[in-house]
């Protein structure tokens, strides 16, 4: 199996290289030899940050995409009859809307739950 090399890997490699080159060129033009060294070091760190930015943003996007969907999938698999009562529930909606939709199912569940000390009825 071949190793996978993506555009994001290329950005991570090229960011520090191009940052260093730009920092050295700009530093040398503005401040001479000292600017070349300082600009190169600053360019290296800025390029490294910008090269990793796309990777960090993609991780953040994936995390945001899975958070609500995995919660709904867990609820659907654990409580299928309750999930059928909420066909239009979307976790990305405003919190107040979600609470209104869930309140109906929560009230039904509390009514059918046995009181403290009672045993649950046999199904």
Residue pairs with C-beta under 8 A, 6 or more apart in sequence:
8 54
8 55
8 58
11 51
11 54
11 55
12 51
12 52
12 55
13 51
14 51
15 47
15 48
15 49
15 50
15 51
15 52
16 44
16 47
16 48
16 51
17 47
18 47
19 43
19 44
19 45
19 46
19 47
19 48
19 50
19 51
20 40
20 43
20 44
20 47
21 43
22 39
22 43
22 47
23 38
23 39
23 40
23 41
23 42
23 43
23 44
23 46
23 47
24 36
24 39
24 40
24 43
25 39
26 35
26 39
26 43
27 34
27 35
27 36
27 37
27 38
27 39
27 40
27 42
27 43
28 35
28 36
28 39
29 35
30 39
31 38
31 39
67 91
68 91
68 92
69 91
71 91
72 89
72 91
75 82
75 83
76 83
82 105
82 109
85 104
85 105
85 108
86 101
86 102
86 105
88 101
89 98
89 101
89 102
90 98
91 98
114 120
114 121
